[in-house]
Amino acid sequence: MSLSVIEQSNKPSPCCANPYANLKPGAPPESRALVTAVLLALGLGAWAAAYATVKPLSEWLAFSALGLAHGSRLGESVAFFLYDTPKVLLLLTLIVFLVGIARSFFTPERTRAILAGKRESVGNVLAALLGIVTPFCSCSAVPLFIGFVEVGIPLGVTLSFLVSAPMVNEVALVLLFGLFGWKVAALYLGTGLGIAVLSGFVLGRLKLERWVEPWVYESLNASAGFEQERLGFTGRVGKGLEAVREIVGKVWPWVLLGIAVGAGIHGYVPEGLLASVMGKSAWWSVPAAVVIGVPMYSNAAGIIPVVEALLGKGAALGTVLAFMMSVIALSLPEMIILRKVLKPRLIATFVGVVASGILLVGWLFNAVL
Amino acid sequence: MKIQVLGTGCAKCKQLTANTVAAVEELGLGVPVEKVEDLREIMKFKVMSTPALAVDGRVLSAGKLLTPGEVKALLAT
């Protein structure tokens, strides 16, 4: 039901008349931008209206329309699913749209230009920050790696970027903010950046250049790469819509699966059961979460509903955060791709250092909170 | 005219190849679409994100899955 609302408000439907059709071919760019601004305002208004109706509608559906009892296991599971699905999908659509616009300002080429010639410590911090906003897909990891190395960006700085880009995920960040509040979101952002900066710095100190496949250095001939086209306001909004089509279109089944698992945990796992296994007192639960999480690979959007349900049942925040980070930051497909430029020993060290960082974060949170 | 699609074999790269083939057919250019999968070859084009589209050795688009229509517009210029 709410799904169709999303599609109407945020996706351009090919069936409808082109809103730019009335503009004369030679119309000034301002009038084009004005049409875009009006459409944008309408879309955001529809989004806000849909978001406001999610809670009452889901409760009415679960407890009145379906007649499920408050407090019953099935009732609580179904209510969780009906409430979280439209809420998470709506949040996801808005976030992906805004990030798509933000990312149109950052290209891999521009990021490389910013990082080139920076000192190692400053470079690590900058690389971690830029990792959040630079468009990155694991299938581009290798060209990006070589592109960074060939302009003389240190290996450690490049690795900081490669840790931060998947780990500090803007979708995860905003979903954490929406579901748990700003404190958890800030913790995730701060520690994620910290791990990326420190592990890149440590790997840089280890002088691992000899574990990079030799052909990478042989093919070095730094020069200006491909020049991206210039975008106006309408072009940037278009980039946002493109991101929504591409990302939301791809991750929604994972989100539904994640919410279904979360709903099951929410309704059927007794309160406090996880406190003994995943609670603060069990020190071994953090390494266990990392060991389980590293080989697993899920999308950030799919893992968060599971996180929400685990936390609700008494699992400690540090343990859950460690699990989530190891699932999304270290993925097998990316390692296989990186194997083309990095020798197994460097990949193993990379995984080891990042996993240790995640481990420390888990323990730190369980100790402080 | 030499049309090349650069990509290491991910889903997006395969899709771009298919879209490019469709665009070439619609334009009736009658030239083959070459797929460049070897990383060292790809790096010679100086792209930092894949999939990329190159015509006569010049990169026209990188890091974007173009639709057949967008490929047509690029090839027409």
Chai-1 contact restraints between the chains, C-beta under 6 A:
chainA,res_idxA,chainB,res_idxB,connection_type,confidence,min_distance_angstrom,max_distance_angstrom,comment,restraint_id
A,P108,B,M48,contact,1.0,0.0,6.0,A-B,restraint_1
A,P108,B,S49,contact,1.0,0.0,6.0,A-B,restraint_2
A,E109,B,M48,contact,1.0,0.0,6.0,A-B,restraint_3
A,C139,B,C10,contact,1.0,0.0,6.0,A-B,restraint_4
A,S140,B,S49,contact,1.0,0.0,6.0,A-B,restraint_5
A,S140,B,T50,contact,1.0,0.0,6.0,A-B,restraint_6
A,V142,B,L39,contact,1.0,0.0,6.0,A-B,restraint_7
A,P143,B,V47,contact,1.0,0.0,6.0,A-B,restraint_8
A,P143,B,M48,contact,1.0,0.0,6.0,A-B,restraint_9
A,P143,B,T50,contact,1.0,0.0,6.0,A-B,restraint_10
A,L144,B,M48,contact,1.0,0.0,6.0,A-B,restraint_11
A,I146,B,M43,contact,1.0,0.0,6.0,A-B,restraint_12
A,G147,B,M48,contact,1.0,0.0,6.0,A-B,restraint_13
A,S219,B,M43,contact,1.0,0.0,6.0,A-B,restraint_14
A,G225,B,K46,contact,1.0,0.0,6.0,A-B,restraint_15
A,G225,B,M48,contact,1.0,0.0,6.0,A-B,restraint_16
A,F226,B,V47,contact,1.0,0.0,6.0,A-B,restraint_17
A,F226,B,V59,contact,1.0,0.0,6.0,A-B,restraint_18
A,F226,B,A62,contact,1.0,0.0,6.0,A-B,restraint_19
A,K340,B,L39,contact,1.0,0.0,6.0,A-B,restraint_20
